[in-house]
Amino acid sequence: MVFHGGNAATAYNLKYCGFLLDDFHVYAVDTIGHPGKSAEVSLSPRNHDYGKWAVDVINGLVFNEMSCFGGSFGAGILVKAMCIAPEVIKRSYGNLTQTHGRGSVYF
């Protein structure tokens, strides 16, 4: 599962994450409340709502666990999903770019 950054959409994310397409079956969803084909419902970034949403998406695809990639805001979604249901996230890779002048952080 690939989660895109804030105010982006899956189309850009698939281009950004194209290196994954040869080796993985990729699910790239539009983040709820962000541009794209998602529902126009805003979740709070200040709690675990986006993590709950991400876990619901993974469960809705009928997976017990999934490897995930998140860039920028998508990395925050991934972290929140790991807080809600760590057993669902098999592997994770995140790239946080808004680190207040400290450069990018990867996990």
Backbone bond lengths (Angstrom), bond angles and torsions (degrees), N, CA, C in turn:
res aa  C-N    CA-C-N  psi(-1)  N-CA   C-N-CA  omega(-1)  CA-C   N-CA-C  phi
1 M - - - 1.441 - - 1.527 106.67 -
2 V 1.294 115.51 135.85 1.462 122.16 179.64 1.525 108.41 -118.42
3 F 1.321 116.36 125.46 1.468 122.45 178.35 1.524 108.69 -108.52
4 H 1.319 116.50 127.78 1.462 120.52 -176.91 1.527 112.22 -86.09
5 G 1.316 114.81 167.75 1.455 121.73 178.25 1.521 112.35 -75.07
6 G 1.311 115.91 173.30 1.454 121.67 -178.46 1.516 112.51 -63.51
7 N 1.318 115.16 141.33 1.464 123.55 179.08 1.523 113.11 55.34
8 A 1.312 116.10 28.91 1.463 121.99 173.84 1.528 106.81 -113.82
9 A 1.286 116.52 -173.07 1.462 120.75 178.12 1.523 109.40 -145.57
10 T 1.308 115.70 167.38 1.452 121.54 -176.68 1.522 112.83 -59.28
11 A 1.329 117.63 -36.32 1.469 119.54 -179.09 1.528 110.89 -57.29
12 Y 1.314 117.44 -45.35 1.469 120.76 177.54 1.525 109.72 -66.61
13 N 1.298 116.24 -41.58 1.459 120.55 -176.43 1.530 111.56 -63.06
14 L 1.318 117.17 -37.77 1.467 119.40 177.68 1.523 111.17 -64.65
15 K 1.327 116.75 -35.94 1.462 119.84 175.57 1.530 110.15 -67.70
16 Y 1.325 116.41 -44.80 1.465 123.10 -179.36 1.533 110.88 -63.03
17 C 1.321 117.08 -35.53 1.467 122.23 -176.29 1.524 112.72 -105.48
18 G 1.311 116.85 21.76 1.453 120.99 -178.26 1.515 114.05 -55.96
19 F 1.327 117.23 -27.53 1.464 121.04 -179.88 1.531 112.01 -63.70
20 L 1.319 118.56 -17.41 1.463 121.78 179.82 1.529 112.95 -83.89
21 L 1.328 116.70 -20.44 1.462 120.61 -168.48 1.525 114.36 -66.77
22 D 1.314 118.66 -27.88 1.465 120.44 -179.91 1.526 113.16 -74.99
23 D 1.330 116.79 -27.00 1.463 120.65 -173.26 1.525 115.17 -111.59
24 F 1.328 117.61 -11.33 1.457 120.66 -174.91 1.522 111.13 -134.79
25 H 1.309 115.81 151.96 1.462 122.00 168.22 1.530 104.85 -85.55
26 V 1.314 117.78 111.75 1.471 121.98 -169.54 1.521 111.02 -103.21
27 Y 1.326 115.21 128.86 1.452 122.79 168.45 1.521 106.48 -105.95
28 A 1.302 116.54 121.49 1.468 121.57 179.26 1.521 107.37 -122.82
29 V 1.307 116.20 112.27 1.464 121.11 -175.82 1.519 110.26 -106.28
30 D 1.322 116.02 148.72 1.460 119.94 171.02 1.521 107.61 -76.39
31 T 1.310 116.24 128.42 1.456 120.91 -179.72 1.518 110.36 -66.49
32 I 1.302 115.88 132.32 1.454 121.69 -178.54 1.530 110.36 -56.27
33 G 1.318 115.85 131.91 1.455 121.58 179.01 1.518 115.02 84.75
34 H 1.317 118.02 -1.24 1.460 122.44 179.94 1.531 108.89 -110.16
35 P 1.341 118.26 170.56 1.470 120.02 -179.72 1.523 112.05 -56.00
36 G 1.289 115.66 154.53 1.454 121.28 -179.66 1.508 109.98 119.17
37 K 1.310 115.45 -150.88 1.457 120.55 -175.11 1.523 112.21 -102.32
38 S 1.318 118.22 24.14 1.456 120.75 -179.49 1.525 110.26 -82.31
39 A 1.314 114.80 167.38 1.466 120.29 173.62 1.529 108.40 -64.90
40 E 1.304 116.16 146.68 1.465 120.36 179.94 1.525 110.16 -86.28
41 V 1.308 114.93 60.39 1.453 122.94 179.77 1.514 107.04 -120.55
42 S 1.300 117.02 127.20 1.468 120.15 179.11 1.518 110.05 -95.30
43 L 1.319 115.18 127.81 1.456 121.27 173.36 1.518 108.43 -98.88
44 S 1.304 116.84 159.06 1.459 120.42 179.60 1.528 110.49 -81.72
45 P 1.341 117.38 128.08 1.463 119.35 174.81 1.536 112.05 -79.20
46 R 1.318 117.30 -3.24 1.466 121.66 -175.75 1.532 113.58 -92.58
47 N 1.319 116.60 -2.52 1.467 119.55 177.62 1.532 108.00 -133.71
48 H 1.303 117.96 -157.52 1.470 121.17 -175.89 1.528 113.40 -99.23
49 D 1.340 117.51 17.07 1.469 119.98 -177.73 1.529 112.79 -57.43
50 Y 1.330 117.48 -42.89 1.470 119.73 -179.90 1.531 111.04 -67.33
51 G 1.321 117.72 -33.52 1.462 120.74 175.92 1.515 111.42 -65.93
52 K 1.339 116.04 -42.55 1.472 120.45 176.69 1.524 109.90 -61.68
53 W 1.330 116.50 -42.81 1.465 120.74 178.86 1.527 110.55 -60.73
54 A 1.341 117.31 -46.17 1.474 121.06 -178.91 1.524 111.07 -61.62
55 V 1.312 117.44 -42.51 1.469 121.07 178.46 1.528 109.78 -64.57
56 D 1.329 117.29 -39.48 1.472 120.72 176.54 1.531 111.02 -61.32
57 V 1.335 117.05 -40.10 1.470 120.84 178.84 1.525 110.09 -63.56
58 I 1.327 116.74 -47.30 1.477 120.73 -179.92 1.527 110.04 -61.62
59 N 1.324 116.78 -45.78 1.462 120.12 178.76 1.526 111.39 -64.96
60 G 1.323 116.81 -35.66 1.455 121.06 178.47 1.520 112.93 -64.93
61 L 1.313 116.23 -25.86 1.465 121.12 175.91 1.534 111.66 -84.69
62 V 1.318 116.10 2.71 1.460 125.41 177.09 1.531 112.10 62.64
63 F 1.328 114.87 45.25 1.465 121.56 172.81 1.522 108.53 -109.84
64 N 1.334 116.49 141.72 1.462 120.68 173.93 1.518 111.03 -82.08
65 E 1.333 116.17 -30.25 1.455 121.98 178.02 1.523 108.27 -154.60
66 M 1.340 115.39 158.37 1.465 119.16 -176.28 1.524 109.50 -153.78
67 S 1.328 116.33 143.52 1.466 121.47 170.64 1.519 107.17 -79.44
68 C 1.338 116.37 139.68 1.461 120.19 -174.66 1.519 111.76 -134.41
69 F 1.326 114.11 150.50 1.465 123.24 177.47 1.519 107.07 -129.86
70 G 1.324 116.62 135.57 1.458 120.09 177.17 1.508 110.70 -139.98
71 G 1.321 115.75 134.55 1.458 121.19 177.52 1.513 110.28 -113.14
72 S 1.322 117.39 131.53 1.454 123.47 176.85 1.528 110.23 58.46
73 F 1.331 118.21 -118.89 1.458 121.13 179.76 1.528 110.42 -58.49
74 G 1.325 116.77 -34.04 1.463 121.29 177.79 1.518 112.18 -62.97
75 A 1.344 117.38 -31.43 1.466 120.46 175.73 1.524 109.84 -67.19
76 G 1.324 116.53 -36.93 1.465 120.44 175.62 1.515 111.64 -63.83
77 I 1.325 116.97 -39.58 1.464 120.94 176.24 1.525 109.62 -61.60
78 L 1.321 115.95 -43.49 1.458 121.15 179.82 1.533 111.35 -62.02
79 V 1.324 117.67 -44.02 1.469 121.26 177.65 1.523 110.36 -60.37
80 K 1.327 116.46 -43.89 1.470 119.84 -179.40 1.523 111.41 -66.81
81 A 1.329 117.35 -34.95 1.464 120.44 175.79 1.530 110.15 -64.46
82 M 1.339 116.88 -39.51 1.465 120.47 178.52 1.526 111.20 -66.14
83 C 1.325 117.23 -29.96 1.468 120.80 176.42 1.529 110.75 -70.78
84 I 1.320 116.97 -38.39 1.461 122.13 -177.26 1.528 111.77 -75.10
85 A 1.317 116.62 -47.76 1.476 120.71 -174.79 1.525 109.99 -147.36
86 P 1.326 118.02 75.74 1.469 120.46 -177.20 1.527 113.53 -58.53
87 E 1.312 117.22 -26.39 1.463 120.38 -179.18 1.529 112.48 -69.19
88 V 1.325 117.82 -16.70 1.467 122.13 -179.23 1.532 111.30 -83.78
89 I 1.329 117.21 -25.59 1.465 121.63 -177.46 1.524 108.37 -93.44
90 K 1.341 115.82 104.71 1.469 121.29 -178.37 1.521 110.69 -70.41
91 R 1.322 116.45 -50.62 1.468 124.03 176.87 1.512 107.22 -140.58
92 S 1.318 116.05 152.94 1.462 118.74 178.24 1.521 110.81 -139.03
93 Y 1.324 114.10 149.07 1.459 121.37 171.55 1.513 106.04 -142.35
94 G 1.299 115.48 124.50 1.458 119.76 178.83 1.514 111.09 -130.83
95 N 1.312 115.11 152.10 1.454 122.80 178.33 1.523 107.40 -129.86
96 L 1.325 116.31 104.53 1.463 121.49 178.12 1.519 108.25 -94.75
97 T 1.321 116.95 118.41 1.461 120.64 -176.48 1.524 112.84 -100.18
98 Q 1.313 118.60 -21.50 1.464 121.67 179.76 1.523 109.33 -92.87
99 T 1.301 117.20 83.18 1.455 121.79 -176.16 1.519 112.29 -117.68
100 H 1.317 116.69 23.92 1.469 122.88 175.54 1.530 111.94 54.57
101 G 1.330 115.62 53.44 1.458 121.14 174.07 1.507 115.63 84.44
102 R 1.316 119.31 3.06 1.456 121.25 -177.94 1.511 113.41 -95.49
103 G 1.331 118.22 5.28 1.460 120.74 -177.79 1.510 111.09 84.49
104 S 1.298 116.21 -177.37 1.457 120.82 -178.95 1.523 110.99 -76.63
105 V 1.317 115.61 148.74 1.454 123.45 176.23 1.507 107.88 -120.01
106 Y 1.328 117.07 131.06 1.453 122.32 -179.92 1.512 109.04 -116.20
107 F 1.315 116.48 144.70 1.467 120.24 174.34 1.489 109.44 -140.40
